[in-house]
């Protein structure tokens, strides 16, 4: 008889980090193994004592951290990474310093404007509509810093996907976990969220219009605006 797995409840604060730590513990305790499929959202949210919307936010973060793989229509799977490797990005997210933020923005300004330009050249009509809807939706959650953060992350991920360059996308993924940490800092400021909504709409419009240079410039302005707000 297979013994049921106790996923354990977690508090709403720092939910992604707590979930990552709990899943890693279950791997090391041999209750879960890399490649295992997690229970359906309804079951897992009940087992961990969180809402399904909070769970989805956490799973998105775990995907960014390299802990989970969310497969459309198939569920969420643990990645084939060892616990020591999984712990490393969690530590980076928690330990991001002011100096680390400066270097992160430097890296993002080198990579993401180029991704936006490529996306403008290659995006399909369907993907452009999805990107535009994502940019518009961020305006609806201005009062919710956490929800806004996930719209922000999703928008940048959609741009990377539309750029259709595996190497650049992987490069962006390598700094995505730190991006979560930076957004926890910047997204707490209402003025940053308000400005970012305008920036997101400009970026999405330029990409949907297949205007590479405009998309590049809009993305760079966006990153510079957020960076100034952090340093201001």
BALOBA-1460 file (C-alpha; in Angstrom, 3 decimals):
// residues 232
<rec num="1" residu="x" x="0.000" y="0.000" z="0.000"/>
<rec num="2" residu="x" x="1.383" y="3.386" z="-1.034"/>
<rec num="3" residu="x" x="1.570" y="5.827" z="1.861"/>
<rec num="4" residu="x" x="0.071" y="9.271" z="1.096"/>
<rec num="5" residu="x" x="2.552" y="12.136" z="0.917"/>
<rec num="6" residu="x" x="2.148" y="14.969" z="3.409"/>
<rec num="7" residu="x" x="3.070" y="18.149" z="1.539"/>
<rec num="8" residu="x" x="2.696" y="20.256" z="4.694"/>
<rec num="9" residu="x" x="1.004" y="23.619" z="5.014"/>
<rec num="10" residu="x" x="2.826" y="26.892" z="4.330"/>
<rec num="11" residu="x" x="2.101" y="30.516" z="5.163"/>
<rec num="12" residu="x" x="1.209" y="33.086" z="2.473"/>
<rec num="13" residu="x" x="4.417" y="35.086" z="3.039"/>
<rec num="14" residu="x" x="7.376" y="33.968" z="0.910"/>
<rec num="15" residu="x" x="5.180" y="31.208" z="-0.486"/>
<rec num="16" residu="x" x="7.366" y="30.268" z="-3.485"/>
<rec num="17" residu="x" x="10.469" y="29.939" z="-1.312"/>
<rec num="18" residu="x" x="8.632" y="27.861" z="1.283"/>
<rec num="19" residu="x" x="7.172" y="25.576" z="-1.373"/>
<rec num="20" residu="x" x="10.575" y="25.147" z="-2.992"/>
<rec num="21" residu="x" x="12.101" y="24.218" z="0.342"/>
<rec num="22" residu="x" x="9.274" y="21.767" z="1.084"/>
<rec num="23" residu="x" x="9.494" y="20.029" z="-2.300"/>
<rec num="24" residu="x" x="13.270" y="19.760" z="-1.997"/>
<rec num="25" residu="x" x="12.834" y="18.199" z="1.452"/>
<rec num="26" residu="x" x="10.406" y="15.652" z="0.014"/>
<rec num="27" residu="x" x="12.979" y="14.757" z="-2.649"/>
<rec num="28" residu="x" x="15.762" y="14.270" z="-0.136"/>
<rec num="29" residu="x" x="13.449" y="12.223" z="2.076"/>
<rec num="30" residu="x" x="12.694" y="9.975" z="-0.932"/>
<rec num="31" residu="x" x="8.981" y="10.780" z="-0.876"/>
<rec num="32" residu="x" x="9.266" y="12.463" z="-4.271"/>
<rec num="33" residu="x" x="11.785" y="11.999" z="-7.036"/>
<rec num="34" residu="x" x="12.762" y="14.180" z="-10.005"/>
<rec num="35" residu="x" x="10.324" y="13.656" z="-12.838"/>
<rec num="36" residu="x" x="7.349" y="12.997" z="-10.555"/>
<rec num="37" residu="x" x="4.074" y="14.666" z="-11.413"/>
<rec num="38" residu="x" x="2.634" y="16.830" z="-8.627"/>
<rec num="39" residu="x" x="-0.993" y="16.336" z="-7.587"/>
<rec num="40" residu="x" x="-3.672" y="18.399" z="-9.356"/>
<rec num="41" residu="x" x="-3.923" y="22.035" z="-8.250"/>
<rec num="42" residu="x" x="-7.102" y="21.457" z="-6.261"/>
<rec num="43" residu="x" x="-5.555" y="18.632" z="-4.234"/>
<rec num="44" residu="x" x="-2.203" y="20.351" z="-3.725"/>
<rec num="45" residu="x" x="-3.711" y="23.692" z="-2.664"/>
<rec num="46" residu="x" x="-5.895" y="21.886" z="-0.095"/>
<rec num="47" residu="x" x="-2.946" y="19.825" z="1.180"/>
<rec num="48" residu="x" x="-0.715" y="22.897" z="1.602"/>
<rec num="49" residu="x" x="-3.437" y="25.176" z="2.971"/>
<rec num="50" residu="x" x="-3.217" y="27.844" z="0.263"/>
<rec num="51" residu="x" x="-5.630" y="29.163" z="-2.360"/>
<rec num="52" residu="x" x="-5.382" y="27.881" z="-5.915"/>
<rec num="53" residu="x" x="-4.428" y="31.354" z="-7.175"/>
<rec num="54" residu="x" x="-1.607" y="31.541" z="-4.616"/>
<rec num="55" residu="x" x="-0.524" y="28.047" z="-5.601"/>
<rec num="56" residu="x" x="-0.361" y="29.013" z="-9.268"/>
<rec num="57" residu="x" x="1.822" y="32.020" z="-8.374"/>
<rec num="58" residu="x" x="4.127" y="29.750" z="-6.417"/>
<rec num="59" residu="x" x="4.349" y="27.196" z="-9.226"/>
<rec num="60" residu="x" x="5.281" y="29.943" z="-11.688"/>
<rec num="61" residu="x" x="8.049" y="31.014" z="-9.333"/>
<rec num="62" residu="x" x="9.219" y="27.415" z="-8.921"/>
<rec num="63" residu="x" x="9.392" y="27.118" z="-12.699"/>
<rec num="64" residu="x" x="11.582" y="30.239" z="-12.791"/>
<rec num="65" residu="x" x="13.762" y="28.738" z="-10.062"/>
<rec num="66" residu="x" x="14.204" y="25.491" z="-11.976"/>
<rec num="67" residu="x" x="12.281" y="23.416" z="-9.431"/>
<rec num="68" residu="x" x="9.197" y="22.630" z="-11.506"/>
<rec num="69" residu="x" x="8.084" y="22.260" z="-15.112"/>
<rec num="70" residu="x" x="4.515" y="23.392" z="-15.824"/>
<rec num="71" residu="x" x="3.236" y="21.547" z="-18.904"/>
<rec num="72" residu="x" x="0.114" y="22.955" z="-20.511"/>
<rec num="73" residu="x" x="-2.706" y="20.446" z="-20.220"/>
<rec num="74" residu="x" x="-0.510" y="17.840" z="-18.543"/>
<rec num="75" residu="x" x="0.220" y="19.149" z="-15.046"/>
<rec num="76" residu="x" x="3.332" y="20.165" z="-13.112"/>
<rec num="77" residu="x" x="6.412" y="17.961" z="-12.810"/>
<rec num="78" residu="x" x="9.505" y="18.187" z="-10.660"/>
<rec num="79" residu="x" x="12.625" y="18.764" z="-12.710"/>
<rec num="80" residu="x" x="15.418" y="16.239" z="-12.963"/>
<rec num="81" residu="x" x="17.742" y="18.324" z="-10.792"/>
<rec num="82" residu="x" x="19.456" y="17.214" z="-7.614"/>
<rec num="83" residu="x" x="18.567" y="18.928" z="-4.308"/>
<rec num="84" residu="x" x="21.917" y="20.713" z="-4.025"/>
<rec num="85" residu="x" x="21.392" y="22.296" z="-7.418"/>
<rec num="86" residu="x" x="17.803" y="23.230" z="-6.590"/>
<rec num="87" residu="x" x="18.850" y="25.000" z="-3.406"/>
<rec num="88" residu="x" x="21.275" y="27.275" z="-5.213"/>
<rec num="89" residu="x" x="18.793" y="29.542" z="-7.060"/>
<rec num="90" residu="x" x="16.608" y="29.828" z="-3.957"/>
<rec num="91" residu="x" x="19.618" y="31.138" z="-2.059"/>
<rec num="92" residu="x" x="20.405" y="33.586" z="-4.840"/>
<rec num="93" residu="x" x="16.867" y="34.966" z="-4.787"/>
<rec num="94" residu="x" x="16.948" y="35.472" z="-1.036"/>
<rec num="95" residu="x" x="20.443" y="36.938" z="-0.939"/>
<rec num="96" residu="x" x="20.219" y="39.459" z="-3.792"/>
<rec num="97" residu="x" x="21.965" y="42.620" z="-2.576"/>
<rec num="98" residu="x" x="21.862" y="46.195" z="-3.861"/>
<rec num="99" residu="x" x="25.057" y="45.503" z="-5.793"/>
<rec num="100" residu="x" x="23.427" y="42.413" z="-7.251"/>
<rec num="101" residu="x" x="20.451" y="44.480" z="-8.360"/>
<rec num="102" residu="x" x="22.744" y="46.880" z="-10.227"/>
<rec num="103" residu="x" x="24.425" y="44.012" z="-12.051"/>
<rec num="104" residu="x" x="21.077" y="42.396" z="-12.764"/>
<rec num="105" residu="x" x="19.774" y="45.545" z="-14.449"/>
<rec num="106" residu="x" x="23.007" y="45.790" z="-16.407"/>
<rec num="107" residu="x" x="22.502" y="42.242" z="-17.701"/>
<rec num="108" residu="x" x="18.828" y="42.741" z="-18.458"/>
<rec num="109" residu="x" x="19.521" y="45.941" z="-20.427"/>
<rec num="110" residu="x" x="21.970" y="44.015" z="-22.591"/>
<rec num="111" residu="x" x="19.675" y="41.043" z="-23.248"/>
<rec num="112" residu="x" x="16.017" y="42.066" z="-23.143"/>
<rec num="113" residu="x" x="15.965" y="44.947" z="-25.680"/>
<rec num="114" residu="x" x="17.442" y="42.531" z="-28.216"/>
<rec num="115" residu="x" x="14.798" y="39.939" z="-27.373"/>
<rec num="116" residu="x" x="12.081" y="42.564" z="-27.839"/>
<rec num="117" residu="x" x="13.469" y="43.462" z="-31.281"/>
<rec num="118" residu="x" x="13.559" y="39.817" z="-32.345"/>
<rec num="119" residu="x" x="10.046" y="39.302" z="-31.008"/>
<rec num="120" residu="x" x="8.826" y="42.209" z="-33.140"/>
<rec num="121" residu="x" x="10.272" y="40.533" z="-36.215"/>
<rec num="122" residu="x" x="9.007" y="37.021" z="-35.490"/>
<rec num="123" residu="x" x="5.852" y="37.189" z="-33.402"/>
<rec num="124" residu="x" x="2.692" y="35.579" z="-34.737"/>
<rec num="125" residu="x" x="-0.673" y="37.340" z="-34.720"/>
<rec num="126" residu="x" x="-1.949" y="34.978" z="-32.024"/>
<rec num="127" residu="x" x="1.096" y="35.534" z="-29.795"/>
<rec num="128" residu="x" x="0.878" y="39.307" z="-30.342"/>
<rec num="129" residu="x" x="-2.723" y="39.270" z="-29.150"/>
<rec num="130" residu="x" x="-1.737" y="37.273" z="-26.055"/>
<rec num="131" residu="x" x="1.091" y="39.724" z="-25.306"/>
<rec num="132" residu="x" x="-1.219" y="42.719" z="-25.688"/>
<rec num="133" residu="x" x="-3.826" y="41.169" z="-23.393"/>
<rec num="134" residu="x" x="-1.140" y="40.471" z="-20.795"/>
<rec num="135" residu="x" x="0.038" y="44.100" z="-20.926"/>
<rec num="136" residu="x" x="-3.532" y="45.352" z="-20.582"/>
<rec num="137" residu="x" x="-4.285" y="42.966" z="-17.722"/>
<rec num="138" residu="x" x="-1.455" y="44.387" z="-15.625"/>
<rec num="139" residu="x" x="-3.444" y="47.612" z="-15.363"/>
<rec num="140" residu="x" x="-6.253" y="45.711" z="-13.633"/>
<rec num="141" residu="x" x="-4.035" y="44.566" z="-10.752"/>
<rec num="142" residu="x" x="-2.190" y="47.790" z="-9.943"/>
<rec num="143" residu="x" x="-3.316" y="47.639" z="-6.323"/>
<rec num="144" residu="x" x="-1.995" y="44.087" z="-5.844"/>
<rec num="145" residu="x" x="1.820" y="44.082" z="-5.854"/>
<rec num="146" residu="x" x="2.118" y="40.292" z="-5.975"/>
<rec num="147" residu="x" x="-0.373" y="39.852" z="-8.808"/>
<rec num="148" residu="x" x="1.304" y="42.674" z="-10.734"/>
<rec num="149" residu="x" x="4.686" y="40.983" z="-10.315"/>
<rec num="150" residu="x" x="3.429" y="37.804" z="-11.968"/>
<rec num="151" residu="x" x="1.889" y="39.719" z="-14.868"/>
<rec num="152" residu="x" x="5.252" y="41.448" z="-15.276"/>
<rec num="153" residu="x" x="7.129" y="38.141" z="-15.273"/>
<rec num="154" residu="x" x="4.638" y="36.609" z="-17.713"/>
<rec num="155" residu="x" x="4.945" y="39.528" z="-20.132"/>
<rec num="156" residu="x" x="8.733" y="39.283" z="-20.289"/>
<rec num="157" residu="x" x="8.494" y="35.501" z="-20.705"/>
<rec num="158" residu="x" x="6.054" y="35.892" z="-23.611"/>
<rec num="159" residu="x" x="8.477" y="38.272" z="-25.302"/>
<rec num="160" residu="x" x="11.339" y="35.815" z="-24.891"/>
<rec num="161" residu="x" x="9.186" y="33.034" z="-26.327"/>
<rec num="162" residu="x" x="8.195" y="35.154" z="-29.321"/>
<rec num="163" residu="x" x="11.852" y="36.005" z="-30.002"/>
<rec num="164" residu="x" x="12.355" y="32.315" z="-30.810"/>
<rec num="165" residu="x" x="16.063" y="32.226" z="-29.993"/>
<rec num="166" residu="x" x="16.848" y="29.306" z="-27.709"/>
<rec num="167" residu="x" x="20.246" y="30.600" z="-26.590"/>
<rec num="168" residu="x" x="19.009" y="34.071" z="-25.689"/>
<rec num="169" residu="x" x="15.932" y="32.613" z="-24.005"/>
<rec num="170" residu="x" x="18.081" y="30.325" z="-21.876"/>
<rec num="171" residu="x" x="20.309" y="33.283" z="-21.031"/>
<rec num="172" residu="x" x="17.238" y="35.176" z="-19.834"/>
<rec num="173" residu="x" x="16.093" y="32.133" z="-17.849"/>
<rec num="174" residu="x" x="19.449" y="32.056" z="-16.086"/>
<rec num="175" residu="x" x="18.750" y="35.477" z="-14.544"/>
<rec num="176" residu="x" x="14.981" y="34.994" z="-14.153"/>
<rec num="177" residu="x" x="15.190" y="33.787" z="-10.562"/>
<rec num="178" residu="x" x="17.036" y="36.971" z="-9.636"/>
<rec num="179" residu="x" x="14.373" y="38.851" z="-11.553"/>
<rec num="180" residu="x" x="11.817" y="37.594" z="-9.044"/>
<rec num="181" residu="x" x="13.871" y="39.088" z="-6.243"/>
<rec num="182" residu="x" x="14.278" y="42.432" z="-8.004"/>
<rec num="183" residu="x" x="10.542" y="42.658" z="-8.689"/>
<rec num="184" residu="x" x="9.851" y="42.066" z="-5.007"/>
<rec num="185" residu="x" x="11.774" y="45.288" z="-4.420"/>
<rec num="186" residu="x" x="10.512" y="47.388" z="-7.337"/>
<rec num="187" residu="x" x="6.939" y="46.090" z="-7.412"/>
<rec num="188" residu="x" x="6.244" y="47.311" z="-3.882"/>
<rec num="189" residu="x" x="6.371" y="50.906" z="-5.140"/>
<rec num="190" residu="x" x="2.992" y="52.060" z="-6.581"/>
<rec num="191" residu="x" x="4.661" y="54.621" z="-8.855"/>
<rec num="192" residu="x" x="6.823" y="51.902" z="-10.407"/>
<rec num="193" residu="x" x="3.779" y="49.762" z="-11.132"/>
<rec num="194" residu="x" x="1.916" y="52.694" z="-12.703"/>
<rec num="195" residu="x" x="4.866" y="53.611" z="-14.914"/>
<rec num="196" residu="x" x="5.459" y="49.981" z="-15.812"/>
<rec num="197" residu="x" x="1.897" y="49.598" z="-17.085"/>
<rec num="198" residu="x" x="2.498" y="52.381" z="-19.596"/>
<rec num="199" residu="x" x="5.848" y="50.874" z="-20.530"/>
<rec num="200" residu="x" x="4.334" y="47.407" z="-20.992"/>
<rec num="201" residu="x" x="1.647" y="48.764" z="-23.296"/>
<rec num="202" residu="x" x="4.255" y="50.596" z="-25.392"/>
<rec num="203" residu="x" x="6.451" y="47.503" z="-25.639"/>
<rec num="204" residu="x" x="3.533" y="45.257" z="-26.586"/>
<rec num="205" residu="x" x="2.266" y="47.737" z="-29.173"/>
<rec num="206" residu="x" x="5.689" y="48.023" z="-30.838"/>
<rec num="207" residu="x" x="6.121" y="44.252" z="-30.942"/>
<rec num="208" residu="x" x="2.588" y="43.686" z="-32.278"/>
<rec num="209" residu="x" x="3.280" y="46.307" z="-34.977"/>
<rec num="210" residu="x" x="6.440" y="44.391" z="-36.010"/>
<rec num="211" residu="x" x="8.602" y="47.440" z="-35.284"/>
<rec num="212" residu="x" x="11.954" y="46.060" z="-34.039"/>
<rec num="213" residu="x" x="13.722" y="49.322" z="-33.279"/>
<rec num="214" residu="x" x="10.712" y="50.783" z="-31.494"/>
<rec num="215" residu="x" x="10.387" y="47.599" z="-29.455"/>
<rec num="216" residu="x" x="14.089" y="47.674" z="-28.571"/>
<rec num="217" residu="x" x="13.906" y="51.311" z="-27.484"/>
<rec num="218" residu="x" x="10.682" y="50.795" z="-25.511"/>
<rec num="219" residu="x" x="12.165" y="47.862" z="-23.601"/>
<rec num="220" residu="x" x="15.347" y="49.757" z="-22.792"/>
<rec num="221" residu="x" x="13.349" y="52.770" z="-21.575"/>
<rec num="222" residu="x" x="11.275" y="50.480" z="-19.392"/>
<rec num="223" residu="x" x="14.296" y="48.895" z="-17.729"/>
<rec num="224" residu="x" x="15.945" y="52.305" z="-17.237"/>
<rec num="225" residu="x" x="12.735" y="53.693" z="-15.709"/>
<rec num="226" residu="x" x="12.550" y="50.853" z="-13.176"/>
<rec num="227" residu="x" x="16.253" y="51.111" z="-12.401"/>
<rec num="228" residu="x" x="15.952" y="54.854" z="-11.718"/>
<rec num="229" residu="x" x="13.010" y="54.239" z="-9.419"/>
<rec num="230" residu="x" x="15.047" y="51.706" z="-7.445"/>
<rec num="231" residu="x" x="17.993" y="54.063" z="-7.098"/>
<rec num="232" residu="x" x="15.874" y="57.147" z="-6.484"/>
